[in-house]
Amino acid sequence: MARSARVDGRDVRRLRLLLLLAAAGAFGLLYLFVDGFRVETNRALGILGRGDVAGLRDYIVSFGFWAPVVSCFLMVLQALAAPVPSFLITFANGLAFGVFWGWMLSLFGHVLAAAVCFGVSRALGRAPVEVLVGRTGLQSADRWFERWGTYAVFAGRLVPGVAFDAISYAAGLTRMRFGGFMLATTLGIFPQTFLYSYLGQRAPEFVGLFLLTTALAALGVLVFALVKRRKGRREPEGGAPGNPSPDK
């Protein structure tokens, strides 16, 4: 029975890997051989890289009926290939679709991107994920999971400055169930997407302020993690506070 479970587990992992390779292969073929797809992908990445919310809104709206699909595609593309904050797309959705529908679309897009990152991580394993996320980002997410346990996903979605995609990738490397991950992601991202959609629709000029505050928050989280790590290394050397050393 145990052997059968192990075989089934291997089959599931192989299927995930095959599906991931098929999706990556299809994207690569489209990018290489379909000029329109390559041009639009490069254009989208350029707008995301510049942090141009108004340009991003215009780009999404230009697809007409397919605009919501393009928005979700951009959310996934941002998670996999563009090192920019995902709230830029949420701002643009607020501008393009209004507060409520922009909020709903951004919520769906965030959850979809998180599911893709989780699946990629579970299919590939740690070494390839370190190439995608970077060792430092993944190690920071690991410490976040050590601190918060099963609530790490929910807490990570709520705290500004914590890398959204790194948390998703790190969760895929744990034994966390996919359903629990999706629920924690949805609940955690719920208030942020509403706030960003509202500000995107009402006050898009605040995007620069959010970029600055996100960078400062990320820096604060990094400094805090480094201080905690250094303190943890010093404590074993000095012994537990209040306990005399053996030679006294």
HELIX and SHEET records of a PDB file:
HELIX    1   1 ALA A    2  PHE A   33  1                                  32    
HELIX    2   2 ASP A   35  ARG A   50  1                                  16    
HELIX    3   3 VAL A   53  VAL A   61  1                                   9    
HELIX    4   4 GLY A   64  TRP A   66  5                                   3    
HELIX    5   5 ALA A   67  ALA A   81  1                                  15    
HELIX    6   6 PHE A   87  PHE A   97  1                                  11    
HELIX    7   7 VAL A   99  LEU A  124  1                                  26    
HELIX    8   8 ARG A  126  VAL A  133  1                                   8    
HELIX    9   9 ARG A  135  TRP A  148  1                                  14    
HELIX   10  10 GLY A  149  TYR A  151  5                                   3    
HELIX   11  11 ALA A  152  LEU A  158  1                                   7    
HELIX   12  12 PHE A  164  GLY A  172  1                                   9    
HELIX   13  13 PHE A  178  ARG A  202  1                                  25    
HELIX   14  14 PRO A  204  PHE A  206  5                                   3    
HELIX   15  15 VAL A  207  GLY A  238  1                                  32    
END                                                                             
